[in-house]
Amino acid sequence: MDKVPLVYIGFLGLSLLAGMNVNASQQALLDEVKDSTKVVAEEKVIPESSVVDEVIWVVGDEPILKSDVEAMRLQAEAEGVKWQGDPDCTIPEQMAVQKLFLHQAAIDSVEVSESEVSQGIDDQINRWIQLIGSQEKLEEYRKQTVQQMRQEMHDEFKNSRLMQKMREKLVEDVTVTPADVRLYFKDLSEDSIPFVPTEVEVEILTQEPRIPIEEINRVKDQLREYTDRVTKGETTFATLARMYSEDPGSARQGGELGYAGRGKFDPAFASVAFNLTDPKKISKIVESEYGFHIIQLIDKRGDKVNCRHILLKPRASYEVVDQAIARLDSIGDDIRAGKFSFEDGATAISDDKDTKNNRGLMSNYIEETRTRTSKFQMKDLPTEVARVVDTMKVGEVSKAFKMINSKGKTTCAIIRLRSRVDGHRATIAGDFQVMKDVVLAKRREDVLHEWVVEKIKHTYVRMNSRYKDCKFEYQGWVK
């Protein structure tokens, strides 16, 4: 039986006394007790803002705490996330939906490997380190060690991946036909039809300026000097990396690269980095596609290593750059004269390993779909290439120009514009895949919405009464 609050017992006693015959002095005492009891009752009403924590929703047998909602709100504000609708309603609903997906993932035995969780957490921590400047600064800011961060993030990240996999499983069989695509767009206004930005296909042929041996020796001597200064205790490796390393991504972190497996490094770099055993020692000079490095071990964890490096790149003088441009202009003249095709020239002459085996055709990696395509929007091309392409006609071969390649090194190039499709509203005939992707995404969204609504029908849900007037995205929460 639930315990009855004392204040209610007091009211019960007063009610009984009120039904009895009492004299004037007893009545006065009774009135005084009534007044004092009323004050106590009023004091027992606790305002919402003073509640430290409470269970505000229950979904199945999983509670949602007020503190959980507030934590998500603060995190969203820190990341600049804007909520649709009232956050007081949207946030607990979103958390409730997450619990539905997690419950189904457990039923369907959906799994996430520990290595997958570990890699995801390391990637997130490394992004934080890049933003804030170093591991030391990150630990100071969060008032946690990196190991404590990993432990704290583990369950949240694992649950996030489980929900993602569960969603993917629920829509894996969703398909659309050409008829579905035509029907979907049949009655839409023109403004609702997707706009396809200008897309181009570009072939490229590069020649790297020939760096004289004197310049290479200068760079190696500089790296040897850095090693000597650290070994003698004159300064730290991290300080020199911040001041002199030509890897902008890691220089701000004192050269720190974060935990990563072999596959994330240049093979020559990885071979040396993974063989280091003493954090007090500095590696020999390593040559990679990016330039020349020296490396210092920070830590090893399983099949991953965290290290610092200093990168220096030999400088190409104006003279050697001009010579490379002259060679490419001569090659371009031969192509225009029909002595050989651009594709044959790229295969035989180009220094660009990424394109020469593709007959010079550049490829674009689409992160969202994890696929490669030969089509680029102008914003996705290297800046120097986009600037030249902008004024070219299809089939034209450009004059030679200087650019910075994907490895951050100076190179020279000529390009051929293989195709261009100007920006336009999508059409079934020319942009079927674009329109199909729109319809498929909508169909998957509808399937997931219907699944959540159906799941709610068969799930115990209880919420505080103050949430029952909310305008929810999904129907059925209030029962």
N, C-alpha and C positions, 0 to 999 in steps of 0.2 A: 504494500500500500504506500502511496506517495506521502511524504511527510507534509503536514499542514503547517504553513508559516505561523509563527507565534502571534503575529499581528491579527491573523484571521481568528485564532482562538480567543483573542481579546475581544473582538467584535461579537463572537458567539456568547461569551460571558455577559457582556453588556446587554445583549438582547434578552437573555434570561432574566437578568435583574430588572429590566424595564417592565417585565410582566408581573412583578411582585409589588406589594404595598410597601412604600418607603416613607420615612418622615422627612422633614425639610432639610435637616443637616445631611441625611443620607443622600437626598436628591442633589444637593449642592456638590457633594463629593463625587456622585455619579457623573454630573455634568463636567466636572473638572477632569475626571478620568477619560471621558469621551473626547474632550478637547485635546488632551495630551496624546491620546491614541491616534487621533486624526493627524496630528503633526508627525508622529512616527510613521504612519502610513504614507504620508506625502513624501517623507524623506526616503522611503524605500523605493520610490520610482527612480530608476537609474537611467540617465540620458544615454542615447545611442553612442555619442562621441566618447563617453568615458569607459565603454566596454573594451577591455584589452584584447580579448579574443573570444571567439564563439564559433560553433558549428552553424553555418548559415544555410547549407544545402546538404542533403544526403542523396547519393546516387547509387542504387544497389546497396552495398554495405560500405561504400566509400564516402567519407565526409569531405566537405569543402569548408575550410576555415576562413574566417574574415581576414586573418593575417596572410593567408595564401593569395587572396584577391588583391590585397593592398600591395603585396610584394610584386605581383604581376603588373599592377598599375604603375608602380615606381620604375620597374624595368622598362616598360613600354615608353614612359616619359623620357627616360635616359637615352633610349634608342630613337626617339623622335617618331614613334608609332602613333598614328591617329586612329581612335576607335570610331566605328560607325555606330551612331546611336548613343544611348546613355551608358557610360562605362560601368556604372553600378549594376546594370543588368547584363551588359554584353560580356563582361569578364567572367562572372560566375557561370554563365551559360557556356562560354567557350571551354571553361575548365570541366564542366559537366560532360560536354561532348567528347573531350579528350578521354575521360574515364570510360565512356562507352566504347571507344576504339580500343583502349587498352584491355578492357574486359573481353572483347571479341578476339583480340590478338592472343590472349591466354587460352581461350577456348579452341582456337584454330592452331595452336602451337607454333605461332609465328616467333622466330628467334632472331636475335642480333648477337653476333659474335663479340667476344671481349676485345679482340684485336680491332674490330670495326669501331667499337666505342672508344678505345684508347686512341686510335688514329684521329677520330673526330675531335676529341677533347684536345689533343696536342695541336691540331690545326687551329682551333679556337684560341688557345693560349698563345700560340706563335703570332696570331693576328693581333692580339692584345699587346704583346711585346713590341711588335713593329710600331704600333700606334703610340705607345707610351715611352719607348726609347730603350728599355733594357729590362731584363728579368728582375734585377734589383729594384728598379722603380715600380714595376708592376706589383711586386710583393709588398713594397712599402705602401702603395696606394690602396691595395685591397686588404692590407693587414693580415696576410696569409702567405704561407709558403706555396710554391707551385704544387707541391705534393698535396697540400690541403685543398687547393683549388680543384685538383683532379678528383679527389675523393668527394668533394661537395658537388661537382658537376656530373658525376658518374650516372646516378639514377635518372636525373633530368634528361641527359643526353640519350641514354638508353631508351627511355620512354618515348622521346621524340622520334627516334629511328623506328621503334616498334609501331608507332602510329602511322608514320609514313609508309612503312611496308604493308600495314593493314589496309590503308587506303588504296595502295597500288593493287593489292590482291582483290579488293572488292570491285575494281574497275578493269581488271586485266582482260576480261572477255567483252568489254564494251567496244563496239565497232560502228562505223557509219559507212553507208554506201553512197555512190555518186548521186543516187536519187534523193537520199537524205540531205545531201549538201545542197542540191538544187532547190529542194522544197524549203529548206531553212532560209535561204537567201531570196526566194521568189518574191516575197511581198515586203522585204525590208526597204526602207528609204535609202537613197544614195549615201547619206551621211553615216548610215550604219554599216555600210560595206567597208571591210578593212582597207586601209591605204597601204600600198606596198611601196616603200622608198626605192629610189634608184638603186639598181643592182648592176654590178660589173663583174666580168671575168678578166683576169690580168695574167699575162705571162711575163716572167722576169729572168734576166740573165745578168749575173753579177761577176765582178772581178775585184778581189781585195787588193789594195795597194801593197806593193812588196816592201815590207819593213826591213831596213838595213840592219845588219848584225850589230852595228854600234848602238842602235836604239834599244835592241833587245838586251844587250849587255848592261846598258844604263839602268833599265828596269830591274834586272836581277841584282845589280849592285845595291840599288836602293832597298830592295827587300832584305838583302843580307845585312845592311846597316840596321834595319828595324829589328831583325832577330838579335843582333849584338846588343842593342840598347835594352831590349827586354831581358835578355840573359844576364846582363850586368846589373839589372835592377834600377836602371835610370828612369824607366817609365813602365807602363803596363801595355799589354797587347791591345786591350780595349781602347785605351786612349789614342794609340797610333791609328787604330782602325777608324775611329771617329774622325780623326784629322786628315787621313791620307787615302783610305780605301776608296776605290772607284766603283764599288758596288753600292749604289744609293739605297737599295733595299735593306742592307744590313749595317751600313756604316753608322747610322743613327743609333743602332743597338750595340755599338762597340764591336761590330763584326759578327755578332751572334746570329746563327742561322736557325736555331730551334731544333727540336728533335725531328729527325727524318730518317727514312730508310734509304738504302743504296739507290733505289730507282729515282729518287728526286735529285740526285747529283750527277754532274758530268762524270763519266766512268773513270777518267784519270784522277779527278778530285776525290771520288769515293774510295778508290783504291788506297790512297794515302790516309784519308780521314779515318777510315775504319780500322786501320792498322796502328793508329796512335794509342798509346797506353798510359802515358804520363802527362797530366795536365800542366806540369811545369816546363815541359819541353815543347819546342816549336818544330814543325815539320821542315823537311827540305822544300825547295822551290818546286811548285807543281805548275805545269803548263796545261791549260784547258782551252776549249773553244772561246772562252771569255777573256783570256789573258793569262797572267802569271799570279800565283797565289803563294802565301804561307799560311799555315793552319795551326790552330791551338785547340786541343781537346778540352771540353768542359765536362762532359759526362757521357756515359753509355748506359742505355737501358734496353735490355733485350736486343732486338735486331735494329735498334735505332741509335743514332749518335747526335749529340749536340756539340757544336764546335764554333769557334770564331775563325774568321779568315780576313786577310787583307788582300785585296785585288788591285793590281796595277796593269794598265794596258799600254803597250808600246804605241807611241804617237806616230801617225803617218804625216810626214812633212807635206807642205803644199806641192812640192816638186813631184813626189811619188804619187800623190792624188791626181795631179794633172796628167801624169803618164798613164795611169789607169783609165782615166776618162778618155784620153786620146785613143787608147787601144779599143775601148768599147765603141767609140764613135766610128772607128774603122770597121769594126764588126757589124755595126748597124748599117753602114753603107753597103757592105757586101750582101746583107740580108735584103735590103731594098732593091739591090741590083739583081736579085734572084739567084745568087751563087749558091745559097743554101737557105733552108727555112729557119725561122726563129726557133722552132722546136728542136731541130737538129743542132743548132748552135748552143742552145741551153743545155742539151744533153751532153755535148762534147766539151764545152768550154767553161760553163758556169761554175763558180766556186760555192754556190749555195746548195748545200747538201739536202736541204728540205725540199727543193723544187727540181733539181736537175734530173732526178729519177722519175719525175712526173712531167718530163719534157717542158719544164719551165713554168707549168701552170701552178699558180699560188692556191693554197687551200685554206679555208676558214673554219676554225673549230667553234661550233655552237655549244656553249656551256649548258644551256637549258635542256637541249636534247641529246647532248654528248655525241654529236655526229659531226662529220666534216662535209663541207661543200665547196665547190669552186666559186660560188657566188658570194660577193662582198657588197654590203652597203658601204657607202663612202666613209662613214665614221669608223668602220672596222679595218680599213686599210692603214698601213703605216703612213704617217703624216706626209712624208716626202713623196710617196707613191701617189697618194690621193691628190696632192697638189698638181702633179704632172698629168694624171688621168683626167682631171677635170676639164682640160682643154683639148683632149685627144679625140680623134674619130676612130670608129671601129676599124681594125686592121692596120692602124698606123703604128709605126715603130718610133719611139721617142729618141731624143738626143740623150746622151749620157748625163747622169747627175750623181751627186754624192748623197748618201743617206746613212743612217745608223741602223744596223740590222738587229734581229731579235736577240743577239748575244751582246748587244751594246757596243759593237765595234764599228768603226768607220769602213764603209764599203762603197763601191761605185756600181751603177746599174743602168741598164736600158730596159724598157718595158714595151710590151705590145698589148694594145687593148683588144682582147678577143671578142668581147660582146658587151653591150650596154642595153639595159631596159630601163627607161626613164620612170620616175615615180608615177603611180597611177592607182585608181581604185581597182581592187582585185576583180578578176573575171574568171569564170569557170574554165574557159578554154586555156587561158595563159597562166593562171595562178591557182589551179585546183588544190595543190597541197596546202597552200596558205589557208584557203577557205575550209578545207577538210579539217585542218588542225583546230580552227575556231569552233566548228560544229562538234568535233570530238571532245574538246575541252568542256563545252556546254553540256554535252550528253553525260560525261563523267561527273560533272558537278551535280546534275539532276539526280543521277543514280545514288551518289553519296548522300544527298539531301533526303531522298526517299528512305534510304537505309537508316539514317539517324531517326527520322520520324517513326519508322516501324519499330526500331529498337527501344525508343522511349515508351511505346505502348506496353512493352513486356518487361519494363524495368521499374523497380520501386524508386520513387522520387519523392522526397519531402523537402520543402523549403520554408524559410521564415515567411511569415505572412506579408512582410513589407515588399517582397519580390513578386507577389502574385498579380500585381497590376503592371508588370513590365511588358514591353512589346518585344517578344522574343523572335528570333529568326526561325526557330523550329517549333512546330505545334506539339501540344501534348504534355508540356512540363507540369502545368497546373492541373491536378486531378481531383 
